[in-house]
Structures are given as structure tokens and as C-alpha cells.
Amino acid sequence: MKNYLIIAVIIIISAGSCQPDHFLKDKEYRNAVHEKFLARKELAKHRSDALFGIFGKSLSTEEREAMEFLFAYMPLNDLADCDGSFFYEQTKASLRTKEEMAWGKDIPDDVFVHFVLPYRVNNENLDSFRLVYYDEIKSRVEGLSLKEAVLELNHWCHEKVSYQPADIRTSSPMSTIKSARGRCGEESTFTVAALRTAGIPARQVYTPRWAHSDDNHAWVEVWVDGKWHFLGACEPEPDLDMGWFTEPARRAMLIHTKAFGRYEGNEPLVKNTFNYGEINSLDRYAVTKKIAVRVVDENGMPLENAGVRFSLFNYAEYFPLAVLQTGNDGIASFLTGLGDLLVWVSKDQKFAFKKLSVEETDTLEVVLKDSEFTGNILLDMIPPVMRDPLVVSNVGREENNKRLKEEDRIRNAYIATFMDSLQAADLAKKTGFDPGEVWPLIRRSEGNYKSIAAYFRAVPKDKKEFAVDLLKKVSAKDLRDVPTHVFLDHLENASIDESKVPVENRELFVNYVLAP
């Protein structure tokens, strides 16, 4: 009898020890992800082998569930652009940080899944940044605490990249490094990628428009020891929660970020979609208030599913900070700063609008009825008032400034390796192009000069007439990050035989056929 009991105990213990190590701990959430994953698999069945063949390989439970999460919620263009092996390598790199980074096991699962695992930050082209720079980043943070690692990695980012304005397309992290420059949206995308590579939860935050002046800004929030903090991307400070934008942010009307996947956290949301949650981070920076707009018909009855647009005056337009729908009580609510907004309400071809002064209003009632509007209305839109500036500590400032200068030197030394005018002239001579046309294109390509030089070397003889025209038609950012083969593809596959283009139609051909 005793022997049987011993065997039973062993079986129970063995069965318990074989339980899989789930990546998504909550069973209900895990099942919901799996269901959405299967729907995506059906949607992308025309690419089944390329995308989903990876799931036929020997994956751990953790790897499989992490991959299912990514596949369930990724943008559809990512399903079209990349293969399963790409996402598997990204997943392995992120899971690796749990074991190899000192703080890896301390990151809560729900924070990790939304702010470490995701391979995408914004709308940048996808690249292999995590794989290429993992070892370099790991060595940079060896032996540091989580907070120290965050501050150190921002110095690393500053060594690689500094601010320069650019068009609104967001370069990938590796392309940003290549040219050592980026606007705030690119600097923050790059910095978030660097932090996530080290297994540090990070996210890009935006104020879509400042309340007190035209323009906008993006920076980074990072999770340290149970709390979200902020920093200026590629703008190292001696401590967290410091940056030139601190005071403007205290006057903002919205600061928001996106959480990849279905978000069930406890932060306030602007909206929650099937694929991401839009988090309202404003109360971390400014005095806020939750205001309600109640939409009723002419009889005072609440209207459900009316569109409510909360708009901020900026750049001589009313820019929508949030577009919400009323519930069955006719109410749409929004957490914002203590300034003025224009509320525009519409449903079934009817509309109405009112100015809303947040500090003076709890609930704004808007009556929706048939009406026509002509003429002018004078609205004085007031932003949140300027408050007494925060006291900024100078502890560590002197040492930080020394480091900034050294990082500028390192970055400028790299920039000095770009092709110069003499080298460009030599390239033009060897390839048979006009030096006066080659050098401006090489100069604008910055860190991508090798790709542009390779393009000039590879242009077929019968395509030379229009080779320079093609490069002149792309943006400076395209010159900085598009690879050689893409330019050659456009040049070689223009649908008209360029040699037969009449002189009078040349401009038409270049602008509307050749131009990529």
C-alpha cells in the first residue's frame, strides 16, 4: 500500500513540473489572442508558408505564444512585407533579455508584452536593429541598475544621432544611425528601439499639437522600478523626468502613446481598438480634468453614436485631439488640460459646435438639430496658463555636459567619414556622369552614400540618360535610406523606353513615369 502511495505522489509531482511556461499568464487573454491569431492566419493564407511555416518548427511555449501575440495584432502591411522567420528572430531577441539582463525577470508580464516585445515603434520601415546592436547595447549596460541603464543608453543614442528637422516619414532605427540625424519622431523611435533591445519597457509619446504655440513634439517614456518616467530622446540629462520640453508639456492638452495589442492596463485611454490602446499620459505632466459632452436631440433625449470631435486651435486650424462616439447615455468623455477646445458634434447629416473652456466646465450639453450656419463667429481660444517653473536640479550637470561634448565628437568623427566632393568627383569620372550633378546627390545622401555610389556604378549604359533625373525626384530622406537595388529597380522598369522619349515629353516622363 505504501509503495502505491509513493508512486502516486511521484506522478502528481511530475505532472505539475511539466506544466508549460506560458508567455501570456492569463488564460482568457491567451485564448482571445489565439482566436485572433487564427483569424489572421486565415486572412493571410495566401502567404501561409512564408508567414506561418515557422510555427511548424520546434518552438517553446513562450516563443509560440509571444509570436501569436505579435501576429494577432501587427499591422496588416507587416504581414505582407515580412516572413515568419523575421518575426521569430525579433521574438527570440526580446525574450533573451529576460534571461540576460539584470532586470529581465523583474519586468511585469503585462508591461513586457506591450512595451518590450513589440518590434515596431511607429510607422518606420522594419529592420534588424535588435539583432545587430544587441551585443553592443548589452555591453554598454553591463553591471548597471535599471535606472542607470536608461540614462546610459540615452548617452549611447546621443553618440549616434542628433536632431535635425526632416519630412514626416519615419526612418528606421538603423537608417537613423546611418545618417546620424533625425527629427524628434525619429530620435524617439530610435531611442525606444534601443531601450527595448536591452529589455527595458519603453514607448514613444507625442503631444500631437502644443496648446500654447504651433508645432508638436515626441519624446520617450520608460518604465523604471514600477513607474513610468520620461526623457528627451538622444538628449541625455543627469536624471529622469528632465527635458527642455518639461514646461511646455505642463501646458499641453493631450500627450498620448500607443500600447501594441489589446490593452487592459489601468492607465486612462483615449480609445481602445482591436489592435492597440491609445493611452492618455497627460496627467503625468499637466493639471488635468475629465470633461463630458452630452449630445441630445431637440426633445432633450440623449443621442447614441454621435461623433464628438475635441479640437485644439493650432497652425490656424482646429486640430482634432480626439474623435469619440457617445454612449447610450449620449455622453463622450475626454481627459485634457485646463485650456479651451472647440467641440464639433455630428450625426446623420446634422452638426453643431461649441467652445468648451475646460476649467469652467464639467458637462457641456450640445443640441443636435437641423440647422444652417453662415457668417463668422469670433472665438478667443485660451491655452492652459503658464505656471511657476519647476525647480531643476543641477546635480550632475557639469559631468553630463562633458559627456555631451565627447559624444558630439564621436558622432562628428563618424560623419567625417562620409564621401566628400573630391571622392564624388572621382566617382563621377569613373562612371561617366557629370560631377556637378553627382556631388549634390552624394552630399544629400549622407550616411547612405555607399548605396548611391553603388547605384551610379551599376546603372546600365542604356539607362544613363535618366539615372540622375530619378535621384533628383526623390526626397532627401529617400536618398539617406533607400538601398541601391530599389533605385535600380525603378530605373530599369519604367514602363516607357526612355531612349524614345521625345524631348518635348521629357519632363512629363520624368515627373509621372520615372519618379518613384
Disulfide bonds with the S-S distance in Angstrom:
none
